[in-house]
Amino acid sequence: MSSGVQDPMCIFCRIIRGELPTGLVWQDEETVAFQDIQPQAPVHILIVPRKHYPTLAHVEDDAIIGRLMTTAKKVAEKMKIGQYRLVINTGADAGQSVLHLHLHLLAGRTMAWPPG
């Protein structure tokens, strides 16, 4: 699958297309944010690009990384979240379970360090 083209089998691409119900919290022309169905914190939002990139390593347009971060900031402001953690896992050994680039916004509890 070429980077940037939606994958018909990808669960996040299916959510983006509106084929699966989700707790949608944000959408614009380049990104979508929704509630994680297996939250790891009281607030756990996934922020994804509309274009399909399996991992961060597949991104050819660096601007999309900035767009994900900007969306995270807007989502936090909209939800009145003052403190949060942003995480991108790249690859199975790093904890990535869905092969569609996504940013985790975690909040609502004290975060431990180091993570993992």
C-alpha positions in Angstrom: 0.0 0.0 0.0 1.4 3.3 -1.0 1.7 6.0 1.7 -1.0 8.6 1.7 -3.7 6.4 0.0 -6.5 5.1 2.3 -6.3 1.4 3.0 -9.8 -0.2 2.6 -9.0 -2.7 5.4 -7.5 -0.3 7.9 -9.7 0.2 11.0 -8.7 3.9 11.3 -9.3 4.5 7.5 -12.8 3.0 8.1 -13.4 5.3 11.0 -12.3 8.3 8.9 -14.7 7.3 6.2 -17.5 7.0 8.7 -18.0 3.3 8.3 -17.5 2.5 12.0 -19.0 4.4 14.9 -16.6 6.3 17.2 -16.4 8.9 19.8 -15.4 11.6 17.4 -14.0 14.7 19.0 -12.4 16.6 16.1 -12.2 16.6 12.4 -10.8 18.9 9.7 -9.6 18.6 6.2 -6.4 16.7 7.2 -6.9 15.1 10.6 -9.5 13.3 12.7 -9.5 12.7 16.5 -11.6 10.2 18.4 -11.8 8.4 21.7 -9.6 5.3 22.0 -11.7 2.1 22.5 -9.1 0.7 24.9 -8.2 3.8 26.9 -4.9 3.8 28.9 -5.9 7.0 30.8 -9.1 8.7 31.8 -8.7 10.8 28.7 -7.3 8.9 25.7 -7.8 10.5 22.3 -6.3 9.2 19.0 -5.3 11.8 16.4 -4.8 10.5 12.9 -4.1 11.9 9.5 -6.9 11.4 6.9 -4.2 10.0 4.6 -2.9 6.5 5.4 0.7 6.2 6.5 1.4 2.8 8.2 4.0 4.4 10.6 5.9 7.6 11.2 8.7 6.1 9.1 6.4 6.1 6.1 5.6 9.8 6.2 6.9 11.7 3.1 5.2 15.0 3.9 6.8 16.3 7.1 4.1 19.0 7.5 1.6 16.3 8.5 3.6 15.8 11.8 3.1 19.4 12.6 -0.5 19.2 11.7 -1.0 16.3 14.1 0.6 18.3 16.9 -1.5 21.4 16.1 -4.6 19.2 16.2 -3.6 17.8 19.6 -3.3 21.3 20.9 -6.7 22.3 19.5 -8.3 19.1 20.9 -6.8 19.8 24.4 -8.1 23.4 24.3 -11.5 22.3 23.2 -11.7 19.7 25.9 -10.2 22.0 28.5 -7.2 19.7 29.2 -4.3 21.6 30.7 -1.8 18.8 31.1 -1.3 15.9 28.8 1.1 13.5 27.2 1.5 13.0 23.5 2.9 9.7 22.2 3.6 8.2 18.8 4.5 4.5 18.7 6.3 3.3 15.6 6.3 -0.4 15.0 5.1 -3.4 17.0 8.0 -3.5 19.4 7.2 0.1 20.3 3.6 -0.7 21.0 1.9 0.2 17.7 -1.0 -2.1 17.2 -2.8 -0.4 14.3 -0.7 0.3 11.2 -2.0 3.8 10.6 0.1 6.7 12.0 -1.6 8.0 15.1 -0.8 10.3 18.0 -2.1 9.4 21.5 -3.2 12.3 23.7 -3.3 11.0 27.3 -4.6 13.0 30.3 -6.6 12.8 33.5 -4.0 11.0 35.6 -0.3 11.5 36.7 2.0 10.0 34.1 5.0 7.9 35.2 8.5 8.3 33.8 10.1 6.6 32.1 7.1 5.3 30.1 7.0 1.6 29.1 
